[in-house]
Amino acid sequence: MELQLNAYSTQGLTRYPARGLLVGEASTLGLKPGHVWDRLYDDACDEGIALRSHKTGMVSTWHVVETITQDGEVLGWMLKPTTESVWRMPELRNYQLNIVND
């Protein structure tokens, strides 16, 4: 079962619809240094984030697919929408979310 998470606003994200991409900086989203991803389900170890659209108010959840590092430093993360979010919002099907660790 999906866990209820505190959702971050999409207000600071840049959307590139032709590329199916959302991009934003961790600090703009409100992620603090040392951020720990939330568990998404009560019966699985998937981790990620919930986003609330500043336009529609709809909440989607995104799971971490990759942590991008260089020379031991975290540069950012790539996330994809959960299956449940795609069921509720099919337009997210081919999207990915890139969060830059600023």
trRosetta pair geometry for C-beta under 8 A, 3 or more apart (Angstrom, degrees):
i j d omega theta_ij theta_ji phi_ij phi_ji
1 41 6.5 141 71 -153 34 80
1 42 5.2 4 59 23 88 115
1 43 7.0 82 18 0 64 104
2 40 6.5 -43 -137 165 75 77
2 41 6.0 -55 -100 -98 40 71
2 61 6.7 -171 -150 -3 124 160
2 82 7.6 125 -107 122 119 161
2 84 5.8 -76 -59 33 139 172
3 38 7.3 -142 87 157 129 111
3 39 6.1 61 14 100 152 85
3 40 6.3 -177 32 177 98 24
3 41 6.3 -171 -14 -106 90 15
3 42 5.8 128 -68 -53 96 77
5 38 5.0 112 -124 124 125 164
5 40 7.5 -40 -41 -115 135 57
5 49 7.4 -177 144 -162 152 35
5 50 3.9 158 84 -10 120 130
5 61 6.8 109 27 -107 135 109
6 38 7.9 173 37 -70 75 153
6 50 6.9 164 88 56 29 121
7 50 4.1 -82 -99 119 75 106
7 51 6.0 87 -165 -169 95 6
7 52 3.8 95 129 -34 134 99
7 59 4.9 -104 -89 -126 152 111
8 29 4.9 33 168 -177 146 93
8 30 5.6 -167 -132 44 110 114
8 31 7.6 -19 -100 -50 156 82
8 49 6.3 -22 17 177 121 117
8 50 6.9 138 14 84 70 60
8 51 5.7 -38 69 -109 79 62
8 52 7.0 180 79 18 26 81
9 12 7.3 87 98 4 93 82
9 29 7.8 -176 61 -143 61 59
9 30 7.8 78 30 -8 85 127
9 51 7.5 56 -177 -160 8 72
9 52 5.7 -40 -100 69 52 93
9 54 5.2 56 -171 -69 102 103
10 13 4.8 -55 -168 25 74 123
10 22 7.4 -67 -146 -154 108 138
10 51 5.3 67 -66 177 93 114
10 52 6.8 -140 -10 84 86 42
10 53 5.2 -10 19 -118 137 45
10 54 5.2 -136 62 -4 81 89
10 55 7.7 -51 73 4 125 85
11 54 4.4 89 -73 -57 75 155
12 24 5.2 99 111 -145 89 123
12 25 7.1 -72 145 44 127 80
12 28 3.4 -167 157 158 154 115
12 29 6.1 -136 63 -66 125 50
13 22 4.8 3 176 -174 133 102
13 23 6.6 142 -161 68 77 34
13 24 4.0 -70 -102 -53 69 125
13 28 7.8 157 -61 112 49 126
13 29 7.6 44 -60 -82 90 95
13 51 7.8 12 -23 -148 149 139
13 97 7.7 -50 -135 -139 139 99
14 22 7.2 153 76 -158 45 52
14 23 4.9 -22 60 63 97 91
14 24 6.7 159 11 -73 70 69
15 21 7.5 154 -158 90 44 56
15 22 5.6 -18 -102 -103 68 75
16 19 4.3 -2 124 42 118 110
16 20 7.5 -29 95 35 82 20
16 21 4.2 -1 57 63 110 101
16 22 7.7 -165 24 -74 73 30
16 23 7.1 32 -5 -2 110 108
17 20 7.2 28 -167 -74 35 40
20 94 4.3 -77 -126 120 153 90
20 95 4.7 -141 -179 -95 83 48
20 96 6.6 65 126 9 93 73
21 95 6.8 175 -74 -151 20 73
21 96 6.0 -15 -112 62 66 80
21 97 7.9 142 -163 -96 54 29
21 98 6.6 -4 -164 4 101 110
22 95 6.3 37 -10 -178 98 119
22 96 7.4 -151 32 99 76 39
22 97 4.6 -19 71 -111 109 74
22 98 7.1 172 87 26 55 64
23 97 7.8 172 -79 -161 33 52
23 98 4.9 -10 -109 67 77 101
23 99 8.0 173 -154 -82 48 30
23 100 7.1 38 -175 -23 90 104
24 28 5.3 -122 -178 77 100 124
24 29 5.5 102 124 -51 132 101
24 97 7.7 -23 23 -169 98 93
24 98 7.8 149 26 87 53 60
24 99 6.0 -20 74 -115 78 68
24 100 7.1 -147 108 20 31 86
25 28 4.4 89 63 3 90 107
25 29 7.1 -163 90 -5 48 85
25 99 7.3 89 -155 -166 14 67
25 100 4.9 -43 -106 68 63 101
25 102 4.4 2 -158 -9 117 132
26 29 5.9 -62 -156 38 32 110
26 31 4.1 -74 -176 66 88 122
26 35 6.8 -148 -168 1 124 148
26 76 7.8 -159 -41 -121 105 74
26 99 5.4 78 -75 168 75 108
26 100 6.6 -124 -15 85 79 49
26 101 5.3 26 -13 -114 137 48
26 102 5.9 -167 36 26 88 78
27 30 7.6 52 -176 -74 33 17
27 31 6.8 -88 -74 59 30 72
27 102 5.3 -77 4 69 112 115
29 49 7.9 1 171 -173 145 155
29 99 6.7 -36 -7 -130 148 117
31 35 4.3 -14 -173 -76 100 156
31 99 7.3 53 8 -178 153 140
32 35 5.7 139 60 -69 58 85
37 47 3.7 90 110 161 126 115
37 48 5.8 19 -172 -58 120 12
37 49 6.6 -89 -140 -52 86 78
37 64 5.8 -66 -108 -26 166 133
38 47 6.5 154 76 -154 33 75
38 48 6.7 -46 63 71 79 45
38 49 6.5 110 27 -96 104 43
38 50 7.3 -29 56 -9 147 90
39 42 7.7 92 130 -89 124 33
39 44 7.8 162 -170 85 97 62
39 45 7.0 -71 -127 -146 102 38
39 46 7.2 100 -157 76 61 54
39 47 6.0 -50 -95 -98 43 72
40 44 7.2 -27 71 79 89 107
40 46 4.6 -42 39 100 119 103
40 47 6.6 179 -16 -113 91 18
40 48 5.3 23 -61 35 121 103
40 61 5.7 121 -138 168 114 138
40 63 6.0 -60 -25 -90 157 95
40 82 6.4 172 -178 -82 148 143
41 44 4.1 33 71 38 129 99
41 46 5.9 53 13 44 105 107
46 63 4.9 -41 -178 -130 113 127
46 82 7.7 105 140 -106 149 111
47 63 6.9 107 73 -148 35 74
47 64 5.4 -9 88 17 87 117
48 61 6.1 102 96 173 129 85
48 62 4.8 -160 179 96 129 55
48 63 4.1 -99 -53 -105 138 37
48 64 5.3 -168 -90 -21 73 71
48 79 5.7 116 -138 -143 106 127
48 82 7.3 -174 52 -52 161 105
49 61 7.2 175 91 -151 36 61
49 62 5.4 -11 60 58 81 99
49 79 6.7 -42 31 -125 102 172
49 97 8.0 -110 61 103 121 155
50 59 5.6 6 180 -174 110 107
50 60 7.1 166 -154 85 62 36
50 61 5.0 -33 -98 -97 74 75
50 62 7.7 166 -92 16 26 75
51 59 6.9 161 82 -151 41 58
51 60 5.4 -14 59 60 93 86
51 61 7.8 166 17 -92 71 27
51 62 6.5 32 -7 -8 111 117
51 97 7.6 -177 -34 -104 148 155
52 57 6.5 -14 -177 -156 99 40
52 58 7.3 169 -149 85 58 31
52 59 5.0 -27 -95 -94 74 79
53 56 4.3 17 94 44 138 87
53 57 6.2 -46 71 6 86 16
53 58 5.0 22 19 50 121 78
53 59 7.8 -138 3 -73 76 32
53 60 7.5 59 -38 -1 94 102
58 88 7.3 175 -168 136 121 120
58 89 6.2 118 146 -71 149 132
60 81 5.7 -44 173 -130 122 110
60 82 7.7 176 178 31 76 86
60 85 4.0 79 -152 -147 87 130
60 88 7.5 -164 -101 74 80 119
60 89 6.0 -66 -88 34 119 142
60 92 6.1 154 -138 -84 152 164
61 81 7.1 105 80 -155 49 65
61 82 4.6 2 88 6 100 128
61 84 6.8 24 41 69 116 109
61 85 5.3 -159 42 -50 65 124
62 79 4.0 69 153 145 115 128
62 80 6.5 168 -154 82 82 19
62 81 5.5 -52 -99 -95 74 45
62 82 6.8 -138 -92 -22 21 78
62 85 7.3 -23 -65 12 57 166
62 97 5.2 -8 -153 24 160 140
63 79 6.1 166 78 -155 28 89
63 80 6.2 -24 57 61 81 73
63 81 7.9 63 12 167 77 10
63 82 5.6 94 -24 -78 104 83
64 67 6.9 17 179 -56 123 81
64 77 5.7 -55 -132 -171 100 124
64 78 7.7 100 -158 75 59 47
64 79 5.4 -49 -95 -97 42 89
65 78 5.1 -55 64 102 103 91
65 79 6.1 156 2 -116 87 29
65 80 5.3 56 -43 -4 130 102
65 96 7.6 -59 22 -141 143 113
66 77 6.9 165 89 -156 55 56
66 78 4.4 14 53 45 99 109
67 74 6.1 -52 179 -131 106 104
67 76 7.9 -178 -158 100 52 35
67 77 5.5 -26 -108 -104 59 82
68 74 7.2 98 76 -163 56 61
68 75 4.7 -64 110 66 101 101
68 76 4.8 3 49 62 119 74
68 77 6.6 -156 9 -79 85 27
68 78 6.7 80 -37 -19 107 95
69 72 6.5 -4 176 -131 121 9
69 73 6.3 155 -156 75 78 37
69 74 5.5 -44 -97 -97 84 47
69 75 6.3 163 -110 4 24 86
70 73 5.9 -26 67 59 68 90
70 75 5.6 42 6 -37 102 126
74 77 7.8 3 -177 -52 111 83
74 101 5.0 70 116 -5 92 171
75 100 7.2 -43 159 -148 69 68
75 101 5.8 177 169 40 17 107
76 98 6.2 35 150 180 138 83
76 99 5.5 178 -162 92 92 54
76 100 4.6 -45 -94 -114 127 38
76 101 5.0 -155 -79 -5 52 81
77 98 7.4 171 85 -151 48 47
77 99 4.8 1 53 54 93 102
77 101 7.4 85 -14 -46 82 99
78 96 5.9 -2 -171 172 94 124
78 97 7.3 148 -160 79 45 52
78 98 5.6 -15 -104 -101 71 74
79 96 6.8 153 78 -168 44 72
79 97 4.4 -20 65 63 99 104
79 98 7.8 -176 23 -75 72 29
79 99 7.0 32 -1 -6 113 106
80 95 7.5 149 -142 94 64 63
80 96 5.4 -40 -92 -113 74 79
80 97 7.4 -175 -79 18 25 82
81 85 4.2 -116 -177 87 107 129
81 86 5.4 129 109 -54 122 85
81 89 7.6 -105 -164 74 156 107
81 92 4.3 60 -28 145 167 127
81 93 7.6 -82 57 -89 131 21
81 95 6.2 56 -17 69 115 102
81 97 7.9 100 -54 -15 70 108
82 85 4.7 98 56 5 77 102
82 86 7.2 -144 96 -4 42 86
83 86 5.7 -57 -150 37 33 110
83 87 6.5 39 151 -24 66 101
84 87 5.6 -48 -151 29 34 115
84 88 6.6 23 154 -10 65 106
85 88 5.9 -60 -149 43 33 105
85 89 5.9 -29 169 39 71 103
85 92 5.8 -45 133 79 103 156
86 89 6.8 -78 -124 71 24 64
86 90 6.2 55 179 -113 67 44
86 92 5.5 -126 -98 80 66 99
86 93 5.1 87 -145 -91 114 66
87 90 7.6 8 -143 -70 14 73
89 92 4.8 56 106 -5 105 112
90 93 5.6 0 -175 -36 60 112
91 95 7.8 41 132 -26 64 122
92 95 4.8 -68 -158 27 61 124
